[in-house]
């Protein structure tokens, strides 16, 4: 009897394990763009996405590998979209159509299927900006054609970007900036005005993007 009472007391007085705090989430709106249908078969990402944590992405190119950490807290919808497109093979065997290396802007632009700024996923979503964004070397951000037109297009800053804070920052490169340096060193197709802004002289191809 005493043993039974002791066991019961232990059960009653045992501390209750507290539940782990739930990961915060946000709701994203991925709006279809029938005027610009999907360049490759892909469905929009899920609507409710995590708003904390990171996603590691590995971009394998014909020049080398670029690895980056994407920050869900800073751009939950944008990071979820990029990871979703990577896992859907949207970026596999695509081309980076634009390379810029001017006194104001130094970026490699990728993510479009057909040509620069053409060939997206068939939907768009809102910007995730505060107005205080900066774009130092190694930044990965979404390109757009105006407010709320994010899709698959993105750019990586290889030097600096003195631009307005209207582009959603996904994250930053942690390994492989030498890959970007090799791309820049290979040059840009000459433009009539002499501006270093156009197609890379040697095509830049994304072989695969992995999201971990």
C-alpha positions, 0 to 999 in steps of 0.5 A: 500500500505504501509503495502504491501511494509513493508511486501515485505521489511521484506521478502527481508531482512529476513536472509536466513537459512544456510543449515546444514553442510553435514556429511562427508562420505567415500567409503568402498570396501567390497570384496567377499571371495568365498573361504570363503563363508558367514557362515550365510546369510548376504549381505555386508554393503552399500559402502558409509558410514558416517565418523563422529559420534558414534554408541552405541553397546550392547553386551549381553552375558551369563556372562553379558552385555558389552556396547561400543561406536564405533567411525566412524571417526576413523574406518568408514568402520569397524564401519559400518560393525559391526553395519550392522552385528549386525542388520543382526543378524549375531552375535546372538547366537554365541560363543567367541572361544578364551580367552588369558591371558598372560603377552603380551596379554589379549583379548577375541576373538569373531565374528567367527561362526564355531570356532576361525578364521573360519566362517566369513561374506563372504567378507573382507575389508581393515584395517583402521590403522595409525601405532600409534594404542594402545590397552589398557583395554576396546579396541574393535578392529578387528581381522584378518589373515593378511593385509586387511582381516577384516570381522566379527572377533573382540576382546575386550582387558580385560587387555592390548595388547602389539601387533603391530598396525595393528588391526583396532580399532572400539571403547572402552567399556563404561560399563561392563568390570566387565563382562570381568573380570568374563569371565577371572576369570572362566579360560581357557582350559589348553593347552599342553604348559601351555600357557593361550591361548585357549577356555574359560573353561565355554563357552562364548556365545553372545546372541545378539548384538544391534547397536543403 
